[in-house]
Structures are given as C-alpha cells and as structure tokens.
C-alpha cells in the first residue's frame, strides 16, 4: 500500500496537497478523504497514490469516506481537462462533479481548558478580577460560557465539545468574545466536520377534504375538490407594450395567463432567448406543436406558403401577348 497520496481540495489554488496514508486506512484514487487543512477540516478527492516522500513535514489523512471511487478514471480525466481549459482549480472542479451528499458541513466547536477551569474556580472564590480590561458585562458573559461548558462535562477529567452555534445561542455571546477567550487559553477551539445528507426533511400539512365534527358530515366546496381551507391568490398585473406592471395588489383566483417571458425580461435574460421563447409560446398557442414537442408539419408548411405568397411580386403584363391580340403586319 502506498504511503502517501495527493489530494485535490476545493480551495482557490492551482495545486494538489500531499498527505500521509496511515496503515489502518485504505485510500483509493477517486475516493473522498477527510484531511486537516490549516485550522479546519476539509474533504477532498484522492488523485494519486505514491511512495514519493515530500521534502516538507506532512499530516495524516483523518479518514477515508468512500470504500470505492466516487469519480472513476474517465471523470478524473474530464475534471483535469475542465480545470486546464477554464483555468479553474482542480479541487473546485471535482467538487462540482460530486453528488449532493458528498458535501460536508464544516463548523467550529469549543471546549473548556484547564486554564478555563482554573479561572472559573478563582472567580467562584474571589469574584471577577478588577484588573481585567473587560467590562463587567463582558466578564459575566465569559464566566457564563465557562460555566455552561463545565456543566456539560459528564465526569471529572472528561471534556465535551460544543458547537459554536449552540454555545452562542445558549449563552448569548459574540464570536469576538469567544475568540478572546481562546487567546487567553480559557477555551480550546477545533474545527469539526460532518457529512451533509442530500435528503431534505419536508414538512407537509395535509388538509382533510371533509369538515368533520362541524355540523354536517358532507364535504364542503373545496379548491380542486380536495383542500377546503386552501385558496388561490395571485398578484394583480397589467400588460402594456409587452411589459408587465405590478399593481401591488393581491387578488383571489388564478392568473389569466403566464407571464414567464415578461418576468424573464425583468430578470435581464438576453433578447435572443426572449424572442425564441416567444416563438415557442406562439407555436403552442396556435397548436403547431404536438404533445411531444414536435412541429406539426402541415401547420408549419401552411404558414410558410402564406409567408411566401405575401412576399411574391404581382404578375407582370405579357407585352408579346398584347401585341398579338391587337394584330400586326
């Protein structure tokens, strides 16, 4: 098993980074690995396994996330070509090629240190220090953080990491205050990462089609025959010179037509795209397209003939025929 590997990380640098592969893990080319990068953890793609010892001190990969490659050899070659052609960092190109669940959620976690426990103990005995540069409110916030982290420890000698968002929401402190506590070595700060699930939790409210227990058991009038408490509203607009004007009013009911092209114009879509969209919409409205999206040949041919007839010049007088009618010598 090769001792080292080169990893492409999603950073704006045109290079790969070398890491040592521990004996207990098995990395494969094209798989994702979790590696330390500066003060955080990042996920990257292994692009090469080798035994070339780097000249600088390197770190170990933390874990291998995939037993088999998520990018095969063809996709790796494609990614290299894209990076070379568009002058893009290789790691960022691979990141766009990975599936959704390949994303990692990065964050920061804090833990109380031995110095922090000592400061908390001294504050409990003698109170806050009068020589501190912090205001009394800031000192109270610091000890609130220390007290919260100390309370999370299940047993003496065991430290617990608390994510930054949880710690800030619970103790109502700022990032700057936490950073100051890290500089005083009261807290330990560590980057954490966890795999992000591509699935999303969707909460849906299903409305019963019958109003049970209210007078009658008969279903009341509903929208679409199903949802009695659902009403349809739209934003009132007026069309003027192929432009739409919002009337700043919500009215009940559905809209009379689709204003997708006008909205696209407001969004700055290029004019050729808008013209093509108008042509397709016109074909749909004139039933020149089949349900499969194919052009109906008869309608198209009829339109072409009518167009040619309008462009054809009027018939000219036959000079020789007129001379023959009038007689000659």
N, C-alpha and C positions, 0 to 999 in steps of 0.2 A: 504494500500500500504506500503510495507516495506520501512524503512527509509534509509537503507544502501545497498550497492552492492559491490561485489568483481569482479574486472576486471582483465583479463589476457592481459598484454601489450607485444608487440614484443620487449622485451629487454632481454639481456643475464642473466636473474636472474630467479632462480627456485622458484618463488613465485607469488602470486596474490596481487593486491593492492585494498584497501578499499576506497570507495568514498561515499559521501552523495548524496542521490537522492532528488532533490528539489521537492516540492509539485506540481509544474506546469508541470513536465515531467513524462512520464510513461516508465520506462525501463523494458525490458523483458529478461529473460535468453536466451542467444544465439544471442542477437542483438548487434550491434556495438554502441559504445558511444564515444564521443569526450571528453577527460579529460585532465586536466593540469598535466604535469609530469616534475618536475624540472623547467627549464626555457623554456619549449616548450609545444606544444600540441600534443597529440598522440591519435590514435584511438585504441580501444581495444574491447574485447568481454566480455560481462557480463556472468559470470559463476555461480553466486549465488546472490539471494536477501534475505536479513535477517534484523533483528532488533537488532543485537548484536552491541552495541556501542563500537567502538575501544577505547583503552586507550590513544591514541595519537590524536592530532588535525588533522582532515582530511579536504580535499577540496571537493567542489561540482563538480559533472559532468557538463560539459558545455552544452552538447546537446545529444539527442538520435537520432541516424542516421537511425534507422530502426524501423518501427512500428511492424514488425513481425520478428521472429528469422531468421537469415541467416544460422545458424548452429542449426539443431534440436538436440534432445536428443541423438540420435544414433551417430551423428557426434561428439558431445561433448565427448561421451564415447570413441569413436575412437581416438580423439585427446589426451585425457588423457592417453590412452594405448600407443600411439606412444611416447608421452613425457616420460612416465615411462620406456618403453622398450629401447629407444635410448638415455635416459638421456638428453633430449632436453628441453629447456624452453617451458612451456605450451603456452605462448603468441606467440612465434615464430612458433610453430606448427600450431596454429589456423590461423596465418597469411598466411601460405602456403595453407591452406584449403579454404580460402575465394576467391570469384570470383575476376576477374581483376578490376572491377570498385569499389571494396572495398578499393583500395589503396588511401592514402591521400598524397597530395603534401604538404610537410612542407616547411616553409620558414621563413624569418625574415623581419619585417617591422620597419621603423623608423619614428618618428615624432619629430618636434621641441618642445622643452620645454620652460618654462618661462625663465629659465636661458639662453637658447639659443637665445631667442628674445632680452633679455637684452644685451647679448654680441654683437648681430648684430647691435643693436641700438647704443651702445657705439662705435663700430668700425666705424659706419657711421658718428659719430660726431668727434671723435679724432683719428681715424685710428687704425692700429694694435698696440698692446702693444709691447714696446721694451723689456719688461722683460720676454716675453714668451720664453720658451725653444724650441719652434718650429721654423723651418726655415721660411723665408718669403714665400717660395713656399708652405709649409705646411699650414701656416696661411691663405694664399689665398685660398687653397683648402677647408679649414674648413668653411670659410665665403661663399664660393661658395655653399657648402652643405646647410648652414643655409639659404642663400638667395633663393635657389631652393625650400626648404621645406616651407619657409614663403610664397612664391609666389603661392603655391598650395592651400593655405587656402582660401576657398570661402568667408568667412566673419570673422570679428574680434571675437576672442574667440573660434572659431572652429578649431580643429586640424585635419589634414589629415595624414594618414599613407601611406608611400610609400615603396614598396617592395625593398629589398636590391639590387637585380639585376638591377632594374630600376634606383635606385638612383646612383649606381656605374657607370652604363653605361652613364648616363646623365652628371654626374659631374666629371667622370674620377678620382675617389679616390679609395683607398685600404680599405680592411677590417680593417687593423690595425688603420688607421686614424679614421674610424667610431667608433671603439672600444674606442679609446682615447677620442672622443667627448662624448661617453656615460659615461665614467668615470668622465668627467668634468661636467656631468649632463646638457650638452647642447642639447643632444638628448635623446629621450625615445626609448627603444628597446623592441619589443614584438614579440613573436613567433606567426605566423599565419599558418593556415592550411586550405586547401580546398580539396574537393573531386575530385579525378582524374577520368576523364571519360575514360572508357575502349576503347571507339571508337577512332580511329586514322584518321586524315584527310590525305587522299591520293590525291596528285595532279597528274593527268594523262594528257599527251599530246596525243590527238587523231589526227593522220595524215590522211588527206583525200586521198583516193585511186586515185583521179584524179588530174592532174595538171591543175587547172582551170586558164584561162586567159593567158596561156603561149603557144602561137602558136595554138595548136590543142586541141580539147576537148576530144580526145581519151585517155584512160588511158595508162600510160607508164608502162613498166615492173616493177613489184614490188616484194618484198620478200613475199612469201606466197600469192601473188595475192592481197595484201591489203595495205601494207605500203611502198610507193615508196621511202621514204627517210631513210628507215631503212636498215642497212647492218649487216650481221652476221660475227663476227670475233671470233677467238679462239687463245689460247696460244699454240704455237708450242712445241711439246714434242717428245721425242724418248723413246722407251721401250727397256730395256736391263736387262736380268736376273730378270724378274718380277719387275723391278724397273723402274721408270719414271725419265727422265732427262729433265728439263725445258731448252729450248733453248733461253730463253729471247727474244722471237720474237713474234709479233702479226701478224697473217696471216688471210686473208679473207676466209670465208667459215666456215662450221661446222666441228666439230671434227669427226674423223673416228670411234671412239668407246668411251665407257665410261671408265674413269679411276678412278672410285669411290673407288675401293679396294686399288689401289696404293696410293691414297690420304689419305685413312684411315690408311694405314701403316705409312705414313709420320706423321700422327697426333698421332701415338702411340697407336692405337687400339690393344687390345690383340690378339695374334696369333690365338687362337682357334676361335675367332669371324671372323678373316680374312679367315681362312680355311673353315668355314661354309658358308661365303659369296661366296667364290669361287665355292663351291659345288652347291649352288643355281644358280649362274650365269651359270655354266656348264649345269645344267638341263634345264635352259631357252634356252640356245643356241642350245641344242640338242632336243628341243621341247618335253621334258619329263614332262612338266608341262602344265596343261590345263589353259585357261584364268582365271579360278577361283583360280589357285594356287595349285590344286590337282595334285598328281603324276599320270601320265599315267601308268596304271598297266602293260600293255603289254611291254612298253619300259623298265620299271624297271625290270620286270621278265626276259626279254631277256638279259639285262646287267648282271643280277645275274647268269643266266645259262652260259654265256660266261666266267664269272669270275670263276665259279666252274670247267668248263672244263679246264681252264688253270692250276688250282691247282690240278686236279685229276692226280694220278700217272699213268704211262704207264702200259698196260696189261702185266701180267706175263705169262711165259710159263707153260703149263699144263704138269707136269712131268709124271703123270699117263697115259695121253692120248698118249704121245710119246712112252711110253713103250708098249702100246697095238698095235701100228702100226708096231713096229719093230718085233713083235712076241715074244713069250715066251715059256717056257716049258709047 
